[in-house]
Every structure is written in structure tokens, then in C-alpha cells.
Amino acid sequence: MSFSNSTETLVLNWLLTGGTATRPTAWYLALYTAAPGEAGGGTEVTTVGTAYARQSAAFTVSGNTASNTSAIEFPTATATYGTVSHVGVYDASTGGNLIAYAALTTPKVIDTGDVLRVPAGDLDITLD
């Protein structure tokens, strides 16, 4: 995953200046049909008529990698999401700040009746 500009600035200010950083208290996984970038953007799956909502995520850190501690499951789609190609981690269930984002290894078409699941340990954020 790549960090957003706002996350990069937060880390640099905390690490290299006397600035303070306010740590998010919750994290949420978002699904995208068009790629977000460091400044945000992209096309998040619509919440209108699809039952889509960002799902809460928790992480554990080992070395330079944070991984989701438990499975993340989205609600059963009540309408097509389209082709989900990217994910993003946010600090809020709606709105909020994009923390990190990544392309899926394999984009996935989510049709009516489908459930998208991310198994525990499959969502990694690595600092290199």
C-alpha cells in the first residue's frame, strides 16, 4: 500500500520536527472502481442501492508491516459494485482522511448477491 500525502506529511512532521500527530482511533476499508492517488480522488463504490459501506479494520504490526488482525467482510451486494480494482484505508466510516491505498492483485467484479471478504493477514501496509 502507498501512503496518502496527508499521512506522509503527518509522519514527517512528527518524526522530523517538534510537531505533534493525532493518531486515528478507528480505521475503515473502502473499495474503489477507479484508483485513488496520494491526494485522494478515485471512485469509491457507491452507497446508493448497493448495501456498500466501508468496513472497520484493525491492524497488528510486526517489523515494518501492519496486517489486518481479522477478516474484513462487506455486506452482501444488493446491486452491482462494478469492478473493484483498489482499496483504501480511512480514518472514518464516511468522509474522513485517506490513510493508505493500493491496487488489488486481481480486480474483482462484485455483482448482486456477492460478498467481498479480506481474510485476516491479507491486507498489508509496509514501510520500506
N, C-alpha and C positions, 0 to 999 in steps of 0.2 A: 504494500500500500504506500501511497505517497501522502505526505502531509500537505494540508492547505496552507496558503500564505499566512492566514491568521494564526495557525498553530506554529508555523516556523517563527513568526515574529514573537509570539508569546515565549517560546523556548529560548530564543536568542536573548531577549530582554532579561529573562530570569537568570540565564546562565552567565551572561557576559556584562551585565550592568547591575545596578542596585535595584532594578525593577522587581516588582512582585508579580506573581502569577496566581490567578484564581482558577483552581482546578475544578473541572466539571464534576457534578455529583452523580450524573447518570449518563449513559451512552445508549444510542439508538442506531440500529442498522437501517439504512434506506436502500431502495432498489432503483436503478436507473435504466432507461431505454436509450439514452444518449449520454455520452461521457461528461461528467463534471470535470473541472480542472482546478488548478491551485487557487483560483479566485472564486470558485463555486460554479454556478451555472449547471449545464446539463439538463436532462429532462427526467425528473423523478416520476415514478409510476403515479398515475392519477388516483386520487382517493374517491372520485365520483363514480359510484355504482360498481366498484370492484372489490370492496371489502379490504382494500390495501390500507395498511398503516405501518409506520416504522415500528420495529420491534426492539425491545430493550435487550441490551447486551452487557455482559460482564467479562472482564479480562483478568488473566493472570500473567505475570511476567517471569520469564526465565532467560537469563543472559540479556541479549539485545532484542528479544522478540516477545511481544504480547500476543496471546491467543485467547479466543473466546472460551470461557470456562464450561459452558453448557450449550446444548443445541439451541439454535435460534430458529423459530418456526413462524412463518407468516400465515395469516388466516387463509382459509380456502377461498380461492378467487371466485367471485360471483360474476365476473366478466373478464375478458382477456386483459392481461397486463401488457401484452406485446412481447418483444424480445428483450429480456433483461440482460444487459451487457456489462453493467458496472454496479458497484456498491459504494456506499459512503457511510462513515460513522459520524454521527451528530451528537451534540450535547443537549438536544431537546426532541420531544416526540413530534413536534411540528415547529417550523421555523428554525431558530437556533443557528449555531455555527457548525459548518462542516469542519471536522477534525482531520479526517483522512479519507482517501478514496482509492479505488483500484478497479481494473478491468477483471471480469471473470475469466478464468482459463477457457471456459466454453460458454458462450452466451446461451441462454435458456428461454425458450418460448413458454410463457405461462398462459394457459387457456382456462376457460371457465371450469371449475372443479379441481384445478391443480393446487398443490400446496408446495411452496418452496421452503426447504429446510437447509440450514447450515449446521452440519454436525459439530459437536464440541471439538475444539482444537483445529478446525479447518479455516478459521478467519485469523490470519496472522498480520501483525503490524511489526515491521522490523526496522531498527535503526542501524544503518551501515556506516 
